[in-house]
Each structure stands twice: as C-alpha cells, then as structure tokens.
Amino acid sequence: MAFYAHILHDNPEEVLPFAKRIAIETKRARAAFGTEAIAYGASKDRNKALSIIAEAFDLPEDSLEKYKSLEIYPYPSMEPKNQQLLDVLWASFFATGKSSYIEKIAEPLVHFHVMNEEYVEELRRLSNKNPKPGSKEYKELWSGITAQASLFGLIANAANDPVVLEALREIAYSGNGRVNELASKIVRKADERKNLKVSDKALQPKWKKNGKIIQKSSWQKSKGDFGASLIVTDNLEKLFKDWLGPAEIVKISPATKVKRGQVIGAVVIFSYRETHHLWWWTRIGSTDPARNKIGSSSGKASFRGQRRKSLCMIGVAYRMCDGIANTMW
C-alpha cells in the first residue's frame, strides 16, 4: 500500500481519477486498500477523493473520519521499529528511489547479533516470556528480529541495485560504529559478487548418464545457465548422505516399482550461478491424511534441501500407505 501512496503523493493529478475508478470498478475489500493509499499519500484533493469513495460504498461518517485522521505522508519520518515498518520503508524506496530510505532500513543493524546457538536460545527465552509491548524484554526481542530482517534485505538488494549499494557505501564510510561495520561488510560482499568471473562454459548445465550428455526431456531440462532434473528415488537417506560426502560423483538409485509401506523420495537437482547462497534444512507436512495426497496414497511429507558446489537439491519423501499418515524422519 505504501508504494501506491507514494505514487499518489508524487502525482496529485491522479488522486481524483484513482478515487473514481475505485468507486466504480473496485470491490469493497480492495477499495479499503485504495482508500488507505489515498489517505496516506494524497496531498491534493484528499478529502474530496475520500468522500467520493465513502458515498459509493455508503461508509458511515465515523469510518470516513478515521481515514481523514490518518497522517498524511508519514514515510520520510518513519522509524524502522519492526519488520512490518521495514517492509513499508522498502516499498518507499522502490517507489521513490531515494537513498534516505536505505539509511533508515540500515538503522536496526545496531542491534544485530550473529545467530549462534546462544543467541537463538536467548530469542527463544524472550519469546516464551511473551513480553508486553513497551517492556525491556519486548524491545530486546523485536530489535533483534528486526535487525536480522534489515540485514537480510540489504544483502539481497545490494548486489542487484546500484542505489542500495552506493547508499550502503556512504554509510560504511561515514563512521566506525556497528551499523558502519556491517554496511562495510555488505558492500565488500556485493563487490566480490560483482567481480566474480565464471566462464560461460562452466555455467552451462549438462546432465549426464553413464558419463554421456543426455538430451532434454519432460523431467530434465535446461535454459541458459539454469538446469533442473526431477528424479524419484527409493533410497533418499543414502542419497542425502552421499550428497554431503566427499565423492565427486553421486549415484542415484531410481525408483521403478513401489510397494505399500515403502519410502520413496522425489528430488529436484538444479544448477544455477547463485546456488552458493542456498542452504535449506526444514520440514513440512501434516498429520491429516487428506492433505498429503499422492494419487490414491498419502503420507507424512518431509522436505530437505542441500547445496553441493554449484548444484542444489531439494527433496520430498513419502511413505506409500493408502490413506494413513505416517511420520517420516
């Protein structure tokens, strides 16, 4: 919504046409979204635009007054107190291109902690206490979480957006505090990625069988520097173990026949130049058999992902059990 508020603020001649389109063409739920964008962003014809929408949707007077009471264009002075406000500041940056929003997004870095076991345990302890808003524990918990979100967003965008990178470079050179130190590290990593040279030949995925390059198929394709292959195996645990081992080549046992009660795994192996940033290890699944269907069978699903040099692999395992959920791993 903040993105649209900026658009309306910078283009006041669009406020009334926007309000009229909401009144004529938009359903009530979406109209609320657009009405907030007008209330926050419009600096001209604001009340007239809000009245048009209120009349079209028969809003009570108190609802109209609630929109009118919202602060007009609060974004330049907004403080990144939580993850939601960070998202608003990112939307503000993408709508305006102003580096001042990057400076605000970087502010929570002063509270950044490395996510080691001790700090994860501290966050868990604070979360379990369910601290009240405004308390010391509440501020400590959310400042740490917001700092993590700030770092993630800045790293993700610094390598792809030159304005973000230059803004962080300015922050890095402007002092020697915690924020400056982390901004410097982000800039250095982004510069390393930009200067990293990999031959085009090395990036071209070539799927092989018995040492020979095989052609594309419905389950194995590539385009440019991205390639992916879907494989069903009857020994997923061994595959993961070998994948993490030192061997240069990992052999995969394909599942050609499946028996009731047998565990099978479907894995997607893919190659891409950015795979060195991927490292997944998580679980999904439901104990509700109706939510875990594979044809006429069902089971408890587990999802794993691992990185291996320039390749990544993700996989889902199922125990074939005809409608009865079984726990995996």
C-alpha beads as a LAMMPS data file, in Angstrom:
LAMMPS data file: protein, C-alpha beads

329 atoms
328 bonds

1 atom types
1 bond types

-500.0 500.0 xlo xhi
-500.0 500.0 ylo yhi
-500.0 500.0 zlo zhi

Masses

1 110.0

Atoms # bond

1 1 1 0.000 0.000 0.000
2 1 1 2.858 2.396 0.803
3 1 1 4.105 2.073 -2.777
4 1 1 0.782 3.371 -4.126
5 1 1 0.666 6.133 -1.524
6 1 1 3.989 7.421 -2.850
7 1 1 2.698 7.300 -6.423
8 1 1 -0.344 9.370 -5.485
9 1 1 1.780 11.811 -3.472
10 1 1 4.130 12.401 -6.412
11 1 1 1.289 12.551 -8.953
12 1 1 -1.510 14.627 -7.331
13 1 1 -3.389 14.916 -10.622
14 1 1 -4.107 11.169 -10.384
15 1 1 -5.828 11.282 -6.987
16 1 1 -9.388 12.032 -8.173
17 1 1 -9.280 9.683 -11.213
18 1 1 -7.967 6.958 -8.898
19 1 1 -10.798 7.542 -6.400
20 1 1 -13.430 7.468 -9.166
21 1 1 -12.104 4.172 -10.513
22 1 1 -12.228 2.690 -7.011
23 1 1 -15.826 3.854 -6.638
24 1 1 -16.909 2.385 -9.982
25 1 1 -14.835 -0.745 -10.520
26 1 1 -13.445 -1.992 -7.212
27 1 1 -14.896 -4.448 -4.709
28 1 1 -15.176 -3.393 -1.077
29 1 1 -12.048 -5.184 0.236
30 1 1 -9.815 -3.747 -2.462
31 1 1 -11.495 -0.375 -2.073
32 1 1 -10.285 -0.243 1.537
33 1 1 -6.725 -0.774 0.301
34 1 1 -7.013 2.032 -2.242
35 1 1 -8.726 4.332 0.229
36 1 1 -5.824 3.960 2.668
37 1 1 -3.380 4.749 -0.141
38 1 1 -5.292 7.980 -0.806
39 1 1 -5.498 8.860 2.890
40 1 1 -1.753 8.373 3.411
41 1 1 -0.491 9.652 0.075
42 1 1 -2.729 12.369 -1.324
43 1 1 -1.623 15.939 -0.681
44 1 1 -4.227 17.420 -3.041
45 1 1 -7.971 16.694 -3.349
46 1 1 -7.641 14.250 -0.445
47 1 1 -10.952 14.902 1.304
48 1 1 -12.849 15.103 -1.981
49 1 1 -11.427 11.769 -3.097
50 1 1 -12.274 10.131 0.234
51 1 1 -15.834 11.493 0.044
52 1 1 -16.301 10.002 -3.441
53 1 1 -15.387 6.549 -2.134
54 1 1 -17.440 6.949 1.054
55 1 1 -20.533 7.835 -0.982
56 1 1 -20.036 4.951 -3.421
57 1 1 -19.733 2.361 -0.636
58 1 1 -22.108 4.036 1.814
59 1 1 -19.436 4.333 4.509
60 1 1 -20.616 5.639 7.875
61 1 1 -19.326 9.031 8.928
62 1 1 -17.031 7.630 11.629
63 1 1 -15.278 5.403 9.052
64 1 1 -14.731 8.382 6.780
65 1 1 -13.343 10.410 9.680
66 1 1 -10.997 7.552 10.546
67 1 1 -9.457 7.743 7.069
68 1 1 -9.244 11.529 7.270
69 1 1 -7.443 11.293 10.622
70 1 1 -4.576 9.213 9.198
71 1 1 -1.279 11.038 8.992
72 1 1 -0.560 12.382 5.522
73 1 1 2.677 11.073 4.027
74 1 1 4.355 9.740 7.203
75 1 1 7.086 7.821 5.384
76 1 1 10.053 10.256 5.420
77 1 1 9.946 10.373 9.240
78 1 1 9.030 6.721 9.799
79 1 1 11.258 4.705 12.139
80 1 1 12.021 1.006 11.448
81 1 1 10.738 -0.347 14.763
82 1 1 9.659 -3.744 13.426
83 1 1 9.654 -5.940 10.340
84 1 1 6.371 -4.534 9.061
85 1 1 7.743 -0.996 9.070
86 1 1 10.877 -2.259 7.319
87 1 1 8.624 -3.526 4.529
88 1 1 6.976 -0.094 4.337
89 1 1 10.389 1.558 4.068
90 1 1 11.445 -0.848 1.312
91 1 1 8.238 -0.026 -0.567
92 1 1 9.039 3.660 -0.078
93 1 1 12.500 3.171 -1.535
94 1 1 11.274 1.244 -4.562
95 1 1 8.592 3.856 -5.214
96 1 1 10.905 6.869 -4.916
97 1 1 14.480 5.616 -5.408
98 1 1 15.592 7.837 -2.507
99 1 1 18.659 6.574 -0.636
100 1 1 17.406 8.161 2.598
101 1 1 15.118 5.150 2.997
102 1 1 18.109 2.801 2.798
103 1 1 19.711 4.761 5.630
104 1 1 16.594 4.170 7.718
105 1 1 16.457 0.477 6.804
106 1 1 20.066 0.119 7.986
107 1 1 19.431 1.684 11.402
108 1 1 18.316 -1.587 13.119
109 1 1 21.724 -3.121 12.343
110 1 1 22.965 -1.537 15.554
111 1 1 21.128 -4.379 17.362
112 1 1 22.407 -7.175 15.113
113 1 1 23.706 -10.386 16.708
114 1 1 25.179 -13.405 14.954
115 1 1 22.596 -16.198 15.020
116 1 1 24.678 -18.650 17.048
117 1 1 23.175 -21.196 19.438
118 1 1 23.384 -18.874 22.418
119 1 1 21.551 -16.019 20.704
120 1 1 18.901 -18.319 19.232
121 1 1 18.299 -19.664 22.742
122 1 1 18.057 -16.099 24.086
123 1 1 15.451 -15.192 21.453
124 1 1 13.513 -18.347 22.323
125 1 1 13.622 -17.451 26.017
126 1 1 12.360 -13.939 25.347
127 1 1 9.623 -15.211 23.042
128 1 1 8.415 -17.761 25.611
129 1 1 8.029 -14.989 28.177
130 1 1 5.523 -13.301 25.842
131 1 1 6.695 -9.838 26.927
132 1 1 4.294 -6.904 26.972
133 1 1 4.705 -4.175 24.329
134 1 1 6.940 -1.430 25.646
135 1 1 8.766 -3.639 28.135
136 1 1 12.543 -4.112 28.090
137 1 1 12.195 -7.758 27.004
138 1 1 9.784 -6.823 24.220
139 1 1 12.175 -4.197 22.820
140 1 1 15.118 -6.597 23.097
141 1 1 13.247 -9.375 21.285
142 1 1 11.910 -7.296 18.407
143 1 1 15.031 -5.185 17.942
144 1 1 16.995 -8.383 17.375
145 1 1 14.452 -9.831 14.946
146 1 1 14.200 -6.527 13.072
147 1 1 17.985 -6.345 12.803
148 1 1 18.049 -9.793 11.180
149 1 1 15.365 -8.706 8.688
150 1 1 17.276 -5.498 7.953
151 1 1 20.500 -7.372 7.192
152 1 1 18.739 -9.927 5.001
153 1 1 17.006 -7.265 2.902
154 1 1 20.134 -5.168 2.460
155 1 1 22.268 -8.149 1.419
156 1 1 19.611 -9.343 -1.036
157 1 1 19.306 -5.944 -2.728
158 1 1 22.863 -4.589 -2.543
159 1 1 24.181 -6.881 -5.268
160 1 1 21.378 -6.024 -7.697
161 1 1 20.506 -2.383 -7.067
162 1 1 23.278 0.222 -7.532
163 1 1 21.414 2.822 -5.443
164 1 1 21.258 0.427 -2.478
165 1 1 24.928 -0.414 -2.870
166 1 1 26.039 3.229 -3.058
167 1 1 23.859 4.176 -0.092
168 1 1 25.483 1.411 1.956
169 1 1 28.913 2.557 0.783
170 1 1 28.133 6.036 2.114
171 1 1 27.033 4.549 5.437
172 1 1 30.171 2.411 5.616
173 1 1 32.456 5.441 5.157
174 1 1 30.537 7.772 7.476
175 1 1 31.710 6.324 10.796
176 1 1 33.080 3.324 12.668
177 1 1 30.069 2.096 14.665
178 1 1 28.214 -1.200 14.443
179 1 1 25.990 -0.058 11.556
180 1 1 29.005 1.247 9.614
181 1 1 30.882 -2.022 10.177
182 1 1 28.034 -4.191 8.894
183 1 1 27.369 -1.858 5.956
184 1 1 31.044 -2.190 5.023
185 1 1 30.797 -5.993 5.086
186 1 1 27.675 -5.960 2.909
187 1 1 29.394 -3.655 0.397
188 1 1 32.506 -5.823 0.310
189 1 1 30.488 -8.979 -0.320
190 1 1 28.432 -7.255 -3.022
191 1 1 31.603 -6.034 -4.741
192 1 1 33.072 -9.540 -4.599
193 1 1 29.983 -10.946 -6.275
194 1 1 30.106 -8.290 -8.986
195 1 1 33.774 -9.006 -9.666
196 1 1 33.399 -12.775 -9.572
197 1 1 34.238 -14.149 -13.014
198 1 1 32.958 -17.557 -14.015
199 1 1 33.279 -18.870 -17.530
200 1 1 30.063 -19.221 -19.505
201 1 1 31.050 -22.764 -20.351
202 1 1 31.242 -23.713 -16.688
203 1 1 27.812 -22.247 -16.062
204 1 1 26.082 -24.240 -18.791
205 1 1 24.333 -27.210 -17.141
206 1 1 24.972 -30.550 -18.823
207 1 1 23.097 -33.524 -17.421
208 1 1 24.939 -36.817 -17.889
209 1 1 24.117 -40.521 -17.683
210 1 1 26.983 -43.022 -17.568
211 1 1 29.339 -40.163 -18.414
212 1 1 27.457 -39.149 -21.567
213 1 1 25.497 -35.922 -22.053
214 1 1 21.784 -36.666 -22.396
215 1 1 19.129 -34.693 -24.200
216 1 1 16.400 -32.628 -22.559
217 1 1 13.201 -34.403 -21.536
218 1 1 9.945 -33.637 -19.724
219 1 1 11.671 -34.339 -16.395
220 1 1 15.100 -32.881 -17.204
221 1 1 15.569 -29.501 -18.857
222 1 1 17.903 -26.531 -19.008
223 1 1 17.777 -22.961 -20.234
224 1 1 20.691 -20.553 -20.233
225 1 1 22.667 -21.062 -17.035
226 1 1 19.814 -22.820 -15.221
227 1 1 19.133 -26.539 -15.364
228 1 1 16.847 -28.806 -13.342
229 1 1 16.181 -32.531 -13.145
230 1 1 13.331 -34.348 -11.347
231 1 1 14.235 -37.794 -10.022
232 1 1 12.245 -40.322 -7.964
233 1 1 14.473 -42.494 -5.785
234 1 1 13.891 -45.439 -3.447
235 1 1 16.806 -44.513 -1.156
236 1 1 16.567 -40.846 -0.259
237 1 1 18.517 -41.143 3.002
238 1 1 21.530 -42.661 1.220
239 1 1 21.286 -40.021 -1.478
240 1 1 21.451 -37.216 1.098
241 1 1 24.330 -38.917 2.889
242 1 1 26.316 -39.358 -0.350
243 1 1 25.418 -35.818 -1.432
244 1 1 27.102 -34.429 1.674
245 1 1 30.097 -36.725 1.285
246 1 1 33.441 -36.079 -0.423
247 1 1 32.772 -38.078 -3.607
248 1 1 32.800 -36.019 -6.803
249 1 1 30.039 -38.139 -8.377
250 1 1 26.886 -39.173 -6.520
251 1 1 24.996 -42.198 -7.791
252 1 1 21.203 -42.118 -7.548
253 1 1 19.058 -45.230 -7.274
254 1 1 15.845 -44.555 -9.245
255 1 1 12.544 -45.998 -8.024
256 1 1 10.987 -48.102 -10.795
257 1 1 8.484 -50.043 -8.659
258 1 1 6.893 -49.053 -5.348
259 1 1 5.444 -51.335 -2.649
260 1 1 2.965 -50.434 0.085
261 1 1 4.840 -49.097 3.122
262 1 1 7.956 -48.285 1.123
263 1 1 9.585 -44.860 1.409
264 1 1 10.214 -43.047 -1.862
265 1 1 11.681 -39.639 -2.467
266 1 1 11.207 -37.101 -5.215
267 1 1 14.185 -34.772 -5.605
268 1 1 14.846 -31.828 -7.850
269 1 1 18.515 -31.225 -8.618
270 1 1 19.286 -27.859 -10.137
271 1 1 22.303 -25.859 -11.173
272 1 1 22.471 -22.066 -11.163
273 1 1 25.128 -19.402 -10.702
274 1 1 23.512 -18.167 -7.462
275 1 1 23.267 -21.558 -5.733
276 1 1 26.099 -20.757 -3.306
277 1 1 23.560 -18.631 -1.405
278 1 1 21.141 -21.511 -0.852
279 1 1 21.208 -23.711 2.240
280 1 1 17.890 -25.185 3.308
281 1 1 17.058 -27.689 6.036
282 1 1 13.456 -27.713 7.181
283 1 1 10.344 -29.878 7.457
284 1 1 6.839 -29.706 6.098
285 1 1 3.842 -31.987 6.307
286 1 1 0.563 -32.627 8.064
287 1 1 -0.811 -35.440 10.163
288 1 1 -4.082 -35.010 8.256
289 1 1 -4.101 -37.737 5.553
290 1 1 -6.425 -35.681 3.375
291 1 1 -3.752 -33.001 2.976
292 1 1 -0.955 -35.323 1.836
293 1 1 -2.242 -36.963 -1.323
294 1 1 -0.136 -38.591 -3.999
295 1 1 -2.629 -40.288 -6.278
296 1 1 -4.530 -42.754 -4.088
297 1 1 -1.839 -42.850 -1.417
298 1 1 -0.816 -40.432 1.279
299 1 1 1.810 -39.934 3.909
300 1 1 3.756 -37.540 6.079
301 1 1 5.990 -35.388 3.901
302 1 1 9.420 -34.123 4.833
303 1 1 11.256 -31.507 2.824
304 1 1 15.002 -31.177 2.719
305 1 1 17.426 -29.131 0.692
306 1 1 21.192 -29.178 0.432
307 1 1 23.891 -27.391 -1.520
308 1 1 26.731 -29.224 -3.270
309 1 1 29.254 -26.958 -5.010
310 1 1 27.391 -25.493 -7.998
311 1 1 24.406 -27.820 -7.559
312 1 1 21.430 -27.706 -5.209
313 1 1 18.996 -30.453 -4.341
314 1 1 15.575 -30.357 -2.715
315 1 1 13.520 -33.410 -1.945
316 1 1 10.210 -34.659 -0.585
317 1 1 9.811 -38.141 0.927
318 1 1 6.584 -40.129 1.274
319 1 1 5.689 -43.471 2.765
320 1 1 3.126 -45.120 0.500
321 1 1 0.358 -46.164 2.857
322 1 1 -3.097 -45.891 1.227
323 1 1 -4.638 -43.047 3.207
324 1 1 -2.910 -43.482 6.582
325 1 1 -0.468 -40.725 7.550
326 1 1 2.933 -41.914 8.753
327 1 1 5.626 -39.793 10.340
328 1 1 8.825 -39.536 8.364
329 1 1 12.216 -38.751 9.880

Bonds

1 1 1 2
2 1 2 3
3 1 3 4
4 1 4 5
5 1 5 6
6 1 6 7
7 1 7 8
8 1 8 9
9 1 9 10
10 1 10 11
11 1 11 12
12 1 12 13
13 1 13 14
14 1 14 15
15 1 15 16
16 1 16 17
17 1 17 18
18 1 18 19
19 1 19 20
20 1 20 21
21 1 21 22
22 1 22 23
23 1 23 24
24 1 24 25
25 1 25 26
26 1 26 27
27 1 27 28
28 1 28 29
29 1 29 30
30 1 30 31
31 1 31 32
32 1 32 33
33 1 33 34
34 1 34 35
35 1 35 36
36 1 36 37
37 1 37 38
38 1 38 39
39 1 39 40
40 1 40 41
41 1 41 42
42 1 42 43
43 1 43 44
44 1 44 45
45 1 45 46
46 1 46 47
47 1 47 48
48 1 48 49
49 1 49 50
50 1 50 51
51 1 51 52
52 1 52 53
53 1 53 54
54 1 54 55
55 1 55 56
56 1 56 57
57 1 57 58
58 1 58 59
59 1 59 60
60 1 60 61
61 1 61 62
62 1 62 63
63 1 63 64
64 1 64 65
65 1 65 66
66 1 66 67
67 1 67 68
68 1 68 69
69 1 69 70
70 1 70 71
71 1 71 72
72 1 72 73
73 1 73 74
74 1 74 75
75 1 75 76
76 1 76 77
77 1 77 78
78 1 78 79
79 1 79 80
80 1 80 81
81 1 81 82
82 1 82 83
83 1 83 84
84 1 84 85
85 1 85 86
86 1 86 87
87 1 87 88
88 1 88 89
89 1 89 90
90 1 90 91
91 1 91 92
92 1 92 93
93 1 93 94
94 1 94 95
95 1 95 96
96 1 96 97
97 1 97 98
98 1 98 99
99 1 99 100
100 1 100 101
101 1 101 102
102 1 102 103
103 1 103 104
104 1 104 105
105 1 105 106
106 1 106 107
107 1 107 108
108 1 108 109
109 1 109 110
110 1 110 111
111 1 111 112
112 1 112 113
113 1 113 114
114 1 114 115
115 1 115 116
116 1 116 117
117 1 117 118
118 1 118 119
119 1 119 120
120 1 120 121
121 1 121 122
122 1 122 123
123 1 123 124
124 1 124 125
125 1 125 126
126 1 126 127
127 1 127 128
128 1 128 129
129 1 129 130
130 1 130 131
131 1 131 132
132 1 132 133
133 1 133 134
134 1 134 135
135 1 135 136
136 1 136 137
137 1 137 138
138 1 138 139
139 1 139 140
140 1 140 141
141 1 141 142
142 1 142 143
143 1 143 144
144 1 144 145
145 1 145 146
146 1 146 147
147 1 147 148
148 1 148 149
149 1 149 150
150 1 150 151
151 1 151 152
152 1 152 153
153 1 153 154
154 1 154 155
155 1 155 156
156 1 156 157
157 1 157 158
158 1 158 159
159 1 159 160
160 1 160 161
161 1 161 162
162 1 162 163
163 1 163 164
164 1 164 165
165 1 165 166
166 1 166 167
167 1 167 168
168 1 168 169
169 1 169 170
170 1 170 171
171 1 171 172
172 1 172 173
173 1 173 174
174 1 174 175
175 1 175 176
176 1 176 177
177 1 177 178
178 1 178 179
179 1 179 180
180 1 180 181
181 1 181 182
182 1 182 183
183 1 183 184
184 1 184 185
185 1 185 186
186 1 186 187
187 1 187 188
188 1 188 189
189 1 189 190
190 1 190 191
191 1 191 192
192 1 192 193
193 1 193 194
194 1 194 195
195 1 195 196
196 1 196 197
197 1 197 198
198 1 198 199
199 1 199 200
200 1 200 201
201 1 201 202
202 1 202 203
203 1 203 204
204 1 204 205
205 1 205 206
206 1 206 207
207 1 207 208
208 1 208 209
209 1 209 210
210 1 210 211
211 1 211 212
212 1 212 213
213 1 213 214
214 1 214 215
215 1 215 216
216 1 216 217
217 1 217 218
218 1 218 219
219 1 219 220
220 1 220 221
221 1 221 222
222 1 222 223
223 1 223 224
224 1 224 225
225 1 225 226
226 1 226 227
227 1 227 228
228 1 228 229
229 1 229 230
230 1 230 231
231 1 231 232
232 1 232 233
233 1 233 234
234 1 234 235
235 1 235 236
236 1 236 237
237 1 237 238
238 1 238 239
239 1 239 240
240 1 240 241
241 1 241 242
242 1 242 243
243 1 243 244
244 1 244 245
245 1 245 246
246 1 246 247
247 1 247 248
248 1 248 249
249 1 249 250
250 1 250 251
251 1 251 252
252 1 252 253
253 1 253 254
254 1 254 255
255 1 255 256
256 1 256 257
257 1 257 258
258 1 258 259
259 1 259 260
260 1 260 261
261 1 261 262
262 1 262 263
263 1 263 264
264 1 264 265
265 1 265 266
266 1 266 267
267 1 267 268
268 1 268 269
269 1 269 270
270 1 270 271
271 1 271 272
272 1 272 273
273 1 273 274
274 1 274 275
275 1 275 276
276 1 276 277
277 1 277 278
278 1 278 279
279 1 279 280
280 1 280 281
281 1 281 282
282 1 282 283
283 1 283 284
284 1 284 285
285 1 285 286
286 1 286 287
287 1 287 288
288 1 288 289
289 1 289 290
290 1 290 291
291 1 291 292
292 1 292 293
293 1 293 294
294 1 294 295
295 1 295 296
296 1 296 297
297 1 297 298
298 1 298 299
299 1 299 300
300 1 300 301
301 1 301 302
302 1 302 303
303 1 303 304
304 1 304 305
305 1 305 306
306 1 306 307
307 1 307 308
308 1 308 309
309 1 309 310
310 1 310 311
311 1 311 312
312 1 312 313
313 1 313 314
314 1 314 315
315 1 315 316
316 1 316 317
317 1 317 318
318 1 318 319
319 1 319 320
320 1 320 321
321 1 321 322
322 1 322 323
323 1 323 324
324 1 324 325
325 1 325 326
326 1 326 327
327 1 327 328
328 1 328 329
